[in-house]
């Protein structure tokens, strides 16, 4: 991405940046949807159902625990 364009976008007010961000995300979502077949989409939706249900039921792990575990894993790998 050209640096000048990025600077111009960042200089916009928050409302304009949000509108642009939503438009860009929607364009990516539409591209992914086109490339995905029915069977693949069904597998993806099925795979997402369980974790979404867990989150809705409050069965989540606090973020600090997740980040602590990820840091420990990264440090262990770096020590090898």
C-alpha positions in Angstrom: 0.0 0.0 0.0 1.4 3.4 -0.9 2.5 5.2 2.3 0.9 8.5 1.1 -2.5 6.8 0.8 -2.2 5.3 4.2 -1.3 8.7 5.7 -4.3 10.2 4.0 -6.6 7.5 5.3 -5.3 7.7 8.9 -5.8 11.5 8.8 -9.6 11.1 8.2 -12.0 11.4 11.2 -13.0 8.2 13.0 -16.4 8.0 11.4 -14.9 8.1 7.9 -12.2 5.5 8.8 -14.8 3.2 10.2 -16.9 3.5 7.1 -13.9 2.7 4.9 -12.9 -0.2 7.1 -16.4 -1.7 6.9 -16.4 -1.4 3.1 -13.0 -3.0 2.9 -14.0 -5.9 5.2 -17.2 -6.4 3.3 -15.3 -6.6 0.0 -13.0 -9.3 1.5 -16.0 -11.3 2.9 -17.7 -11.2 -0.5 -14.5 -12.5 -2.2 -14.2 -15.3 0.3 -17.9 -16.2 -0.1 -17.5 -16.5 -3.9 -14.6 -18.8 -3.6 -16.2 -21.1 -1.1 -18.3 -24.1 -2.2 -21.5 -25.2 -0.4 -19.8 -28.2 1.2 -16.8 -26.1 2.4 -19.1 -23.4 3.8 -21.2 -26.0 5.7 -18.0 -27.5 7.2 -16.8 -24.0 8.2 -20.2 -23.1 9.8 -20.3 -26.4 11.6 -16.8 -25.9 12.9 -17.7 -22.5 14.2 -21.0 -23.5 15.9 -19.4 -25.2 18.9 -17.0 -22.4 20.0 -19.7 -19.8 19.4 -22.1 -21.8 21.6 -19.4 -22.1 24.3 -18.8 -18.3 24.2 -22.5 -17.6 24.4 -22.8 -19.9 27.4 -19.9 -18.1 29.1 -17.5 -21.0 28.8 -14.5 -18.9 27.9 -10.9 -18.6 29.1 -9.8 -15.2 30.4 -7.6 -13.4 27.9 -4.8 -12.9 30.3 -4.6 -16.7 30.7 -4.5 -17.3 27.0 -1.8 -14.7 26.4 0.2 -16.1 29.3 0.0 -19.6 27.8 1.0 -18.3 24.4 3.9 -16.3 25.7 5.2 -19.4 27.6 4.8 -21.5 24.5 6.7 -19.0 22.4 9.5 -18.7 25.0 9.8 -22.5 25.2 10.1 -22.7 21.4 12.7 -19.9 21.3 14.7 -21.8 24.0 15.1 -24.9 21.8 
